[in-house]
Amino acid sequence: MDDIHIVNALIVNEGSQMQGHLAIKAGRIRSISSDLPNAESKQIIDARGAWVIPGLIDDQVHFREPGFPKKGTIYQESRAAVAGGITSYMEMPNTKPPTLDAEQLEYKHQIAARDSAANYSFYLGASNDNIEHIKRVDGKRVPGVKVFMGSSTGNMRVSEPEVLEQIFKHSPLLVATHCEDDDMIHQNLQLHLAEYGEDIPPAYHPVIRSREACLKSSSLAVELAKRHDADLHILHITTADELELFQPGDIDGKKITSEACVHHLFFDESSYGQLGHQIKCNPAIKADLDRKAIVEAVNEDRIDIIATDHAPHEFLSKQLPYTQAPAGLPLAQHSLPILLELVHRGEMALETVVEKTSHAVARRFDVIDRGYLREDYWADIVICKIDDETSEESANLLYSRCGWSPFEEIAFSGKIEDTLISGSHAYHNGKVIDGVRGRALDFNR
């Protein structure tokens, strides 16, 4: 007997759509067929009128644990993730203490095994003095090495040329970079402080954290990767200027890849007037021409992956003056609804969304048995639809620890009905289901 039959589904997978049925047994997909499954089932889900897609694999989240429990925890942020259609995530190392060695990686794995509603993995962070840990990193458990080439604090901001050379030369894994030039940003900030004091209007954030600062740092990362034949993945591209650094085409065979984030695909600089520091993030949301160029780059396979950069902060801290308001916003719960809205607008095909959020992530990071709807793969599945009338999806309970969202006043057209993690219902009918736990991601290296 199968555990679940999903019937009458419009299955969107590997660049095409088909009407069909899925059978799930022992956490994995037993069959995908245009014919009804040839066995009885404990549960039948009638997905008529909905799409069935592979769960999203988010390659960039900040769940804040350990160190910042008022901002977020793995337990709460992973629940927000499954509510947003994310079934697996790769979490960043700028926690407290930072994730700079095998001991801290193991500590996070222990927390996630106990608390995470979604499948999980954790980057090893690069610092100014942990090159030996980078050389010894376990590629079967770790997605990559994260380098903050700007916009971080303490030992995690890596800007010394000699250190960067060593990281790109010796990292056995993909190097994922945050690219902004801090010297240029500091100069811009001083000019605006002189004019406005600490209470700089939010609309100047993309001027301070400028396109020139992004391009200079991204260009350096590409140069280093080519010099050392390194695998490079540049996170959260925000400018049209940077796009020339990347080649269009299938992700397979690329050694230099790039990522766009959902908020940079959705918002532009006109949104600062209403939302202010709620959408302050690094790198900054920029002009509408940049947003449109990034969407086009996704569609032409110049940008390879879509992620969130989910980074929650307490609401009151986001109301502080510019120099004190932290950068980052909660995004995981609205990740797929944002992308379905772009589909609804005609800016992106659903097949492209699936490719950039699931298939391409699995291939770039060598994820084993996830990221596709395939027989014998883990049943990480999302059932979603776009209603004829806009739904109030954003009005539902917010699961992120911070308790707020810049999307609270937005009615999305897309709706998530079910999220399955390894064949178990983690989200259904607007509610996260308690008790479901994800598994550690495995990498084929």
N, C-alpha and C positions, 0 to 999 in steps of 0.2 A: 504494500500500500504506500502511495506517495503521501508526503506531508501536505503539499499545497498544489493545486492546479490553478493557474491564472489563465482564464479562457476569454475568447473574443477580444483579444488585445491587438492593438496596432503597434507592432514591435518595431522600434527604431534602433538600428544596430548596424555597424559596419557600412555606413553610407547608404542604406536603403530602408524602406518600410515594407512590412509584410503583415497581413492579417493572420493571426495564429494563436497558439496556445503554448504555455510553458508548464512543465511538470518539475516539481522541486522535491528532492528527497535527501535527508541527512545533511541539509545545509547547502547542497549543490544543485545545479540545474541538471535534471536527468534527461530531459528532452525538450526540443523546440520544434514545433511542427505546425503545418497548416491543418492537420487532423487533430481531433481531440485525443488527449493522452489515453493510452491503452491500459490504464490501471485505475483502481479506486483511489480516492483521496480523502484525507482527514478534513481538508478545508478547500472550498472552491471560492475563488475571487473572480467575479464577473467584471472584466475591465472594458466592457463595451463603451465606446465613446471616449476612451482614454488612450494615451500613449503609455507604452512600457519601455523604459530605457535602462541602461546600466547605471548604477549609482555613481554619483560624482566622486572623483578622487581629488581632494583639494591639496595641492602641493605647497600651500603657504598659509598657515594659521598661527596665531599667537594665543594660546589658551591660558597663559599667565601663571601656570603652576609648575614648580614651586615659586613662592616668593611674593605673589601679589593676589591674595585670596579675595580682596574686595573688588578687584577688577574681573577675575575669572578663575575658574577651576576646570580641570579636565572633565569632571563629572558634568558640570553645568554647560560648558561650551560644547561638549560633544553632543549633548541633548539638543542644543540649538542647531548643531550641524545636521543631525538626522532629520530635524524638522524642515531643513532647507534642502533635503535631497542628497546630502553629502554622506556617503557610506564609509569613506576612508579619508584620513588626513595625514599630513606630514607637518609636524609642529616645530616651531623655531626655537633657537637656543638662548635667546636673550631673556631668560628667567633669572631668578635669584636663589641660589647661585646659578651662574650661566652653565650651559651644557657643553663643557669643554673637554670632557674625558669619559672613559668607559664607565666610571663609577656613577657619574651624573646621568648618563644614558640609561643605565640599569635602574636607577631610582625612578626615573620617569616611566619606564616600562612597568615597574611594580605598581605605580599609581594607576596607570591606564588599564592594566589587567584587572584591577579591582573596580575601577570607576567608569571606564570609557564606554559610551553607548555605541560608538563607531569603531571601525578598525583604525589602527594607529601605527605611527612611526615617528621618529624624532631625529632631526638633523644634529650632527656634531657641529658646534660652533668653532670658528677660527678666531684666534686671538693673536696678540703680539708675541706669544711665547709658548704655544702648544703644538708646534710643528711635529714633534715626535708622536703625539697622540693622533694627529691627522694621518701620519704614515701608517699607523697600526689600526685604523678604524675598521670595524667589521662590516664589510659591504653587504653581507647577507641580511643584516638587521637595520642598517642605516641608509636612508635615501641619498644623502649627499652631505657636503661640507658647506656651511653657510658663512659667507664673508660679508661683513658690513664694511663696504668701502666708503661709507659715510653714514650719518644719521644713526649713530649709536653712542654709547657712553663707555667710559673706562677702558678696560682691556679689550673689549669686543669691537671697538672701532679700529680697523686695520687700514692704515694709510701709508705706512712706511714702505718705500719701494722695495727694499731688500726682503721684507717679510712677505709682501705680495708675490714677489718672484718665487720665493720658496714654496708658498702654498700652491701656486699654479704649476710649479715644476713637480712637486712631490705628492699631491693629493691623488690617492688611488680611485677616488670617486668623483662624480660630477661636482663642480664648484658652482653653487648658487649665490648670486651676488645682489646686494642692494647697492645701486650705483647713484651716488650724488657726490659732488665735490664740495666738501665742507668749507674750504677756504673761500670759494666764491659765495657760498651761502652766508658765511660770516660777514663778508663785505657788504652784501645786500642788506643784511639785518641791521648793521650799524647805520647805514644810510636812512633806513626807515625809523630806527629808534631816535635818530637825531630829529626827525620831522614829527613823529607822533608820540614818542615816549613808549612805555611798555604796552599801551593799549592800541596796538596797530590794528586797523580794520582787517577782518578775516580775508577780504577780497585780495589783499596784497600777499597772501601766502604763496600763490604760484609765481609771484614776482620775486619774492625772497628766495624760495626754493625753485630756482629758475630752470627753464629749458636748457640754458647753457651749462648749468651745473650738472644736469642729468647727462647731456650729450658728452661732456668732457670725461665723466667717470665711466660711462658705458663704453666709450671709445677706448679708454685705457684697458678695461676688462677684456674687450675683444682682442686688442693688441697682445696682451699677456697670454691669452688662450692660444692664439695663433703661434706665438713664439715658442710655447712649451707643448703644443699639440694637446692641450687640456680639453676636457669636456666642460663647457661653460653653459650655464642657464641663467640669463639675466631676468630678474624678477620685476614685476609691475612696471612695464614700460608706460610712460605717460606723455610722450611727445612725438609729433610727426617727424621731428628732426632725427630721432634715434632709429627710425625704421630702416633707413638705408644701410644700417650695420648688419641687417639680417637678410638671408636669402629666402625667397618664396619656394614652396615645394614641400613634399612629404617629409615628415619628421625623421623617418628612418634614414640613417646615414649622416645626419647632421651632427656636428660636434659643437656647434654654437646655436643655441635655441633661445627663445624668449617667451615671456608670459605677459598677458594682460589680466587686470583684475576687474571684477564686476562693477565696482564703483566708478572706475575710470571709463568704463563702457556706457555708464548710465548718466552720471552727473557731468556738468561742465562748470566753468567759472561763474555762470549766471546763478548757480545754486547757492553761492556763499551769501547772497543777500537775504535769503530766507533761513538757511540752516547754520550759517556762521561757522563756529568752531566744531559743530557736530560733524562736519565733513572735513575738518582739518586732518590731513594725513600726509605721510612722507613716503614717496614723493607726492607732490601736491596734485590735486585735480586741476586741470588746466583748461585751455580754451576749447570751444566747440569744434574748431577745426582739428584739434588734436584728438578729441573723442571720435570724430568721424573717421579720421585717418587710422586710428587704432582698430575700429570696427572693420574698415576695409582691409587692413593688414591681417586680421583674423580670417576674413573670408578668402583671402588669396594665399593663405598658408605661409605668410611671412611671420606672423606670430603663431606660435605652436600650441600654447596651453592657456587656458583660462582658470584663474584661481580667485580667492577672496582677499587674502591678507587680513582676515578677521583679527581685529586688535581692539578689544573692549577697554574702555576706561569708565570710571565713575562719572555720572552725569554732571554733578556739581563741578568737577574739575574741568569739564569742557566749557563751563560758563566763565572761567577765569580770563583775565587779560591775555592777549596774544602770546606773550613771552612765557606765560605760566600754563596755558592750556595745552594738554598733551596731544600728540598726534596719533591718530588711529580711531577706528570706529567698528562697531559690531556689524558683521556682514553675513555670517554663516547661515542664519535662519532665512535670509532672503536671497540666497545665492541663486538657486534655480528659478524662483519667481522673477527675479530681475532678468535672467536670460530668456525665460518664456515671454516676458514683455517685449524684448527685442525681437523675438520670433513673431509675436503678434503684430509688431510695427512693420515687419517685412525687412528688418535690417540684417537678419541672420536666419539661416535655415536651422531647423531642429537637428538635422543630421550633423551640421557644423558644431552645434552646442555639444552633442554627444561625443564627437571626435575630440574636441578641445578639452572637455572636462573629464573624460573617461579613457577613451582609447589611447590618445596621444600621451597622457600622463603615464599610463601603464607601460607603454613602450619606452618612453624616455627614461623612466626610472627602473625598468626591468621588473615590474611588479608581477608576482606569480599568481596566476589563476583569478585575476580580478580585472575589472575595467571593460569587460565585454559580456554580452549575453551569448555564451557558448556552452554546449553540453560539457559537463564535468567541471565547469568553473563554479566558484562560490556564487551563491544566489544573492548578490548585492543588486537590488532592483528598486526602481522608483516607478510608481504609477502616477501620472500627472495628466492634466488637461488644460486647455484654454477655454474658458466659458464664453458663451455668446455675450453675456453681460459681465462687466468687471466684478470680480469677487472681492470681499473684504479680508483677504488673506492676511494682510498686515495688521489687522485689528485683533488677531488671535493672541493668545498668551505668548509673551516674549520669554524665551528660555535662557538667554544669556544672563550671567550674574549681574551685569551692570543695569539691566532692567529698562533700557531705552533703545531706540533705534531711529535713525534718520528717515526711515520709511513708514513711520507710524501713521502719517497722513496720506499715504499713497495707496490707492486701490489697484492692485495688480490684476491683470487679465488671467494670468496663469495660476494654477492651484495644484498643490501636491496632495494626493489622496493617501498614498501608502509609501513607506520606505521599509524595505526588508534588508536586514544585515545578516549575511550568511544564512538566508532562509528563514529568519525569525522577524516577526513584525516589530519594528522599533518605533514606527510612527503610523498612526491610523486616525482618520477623521479629525484632524486638527490637534491631536494629542500625542505626546511622546509616551511610549509604553515602558513602564518601569521594569527593570530586571534584565533587559537585553544587554549583552556585553559584546563588544567587538573583539577582534583578534589582532595580534601583531602582524603587520605586513611582512611578507617574505620577498626577497629580491633575488633574482636569478643571476648571481655574480660568482 
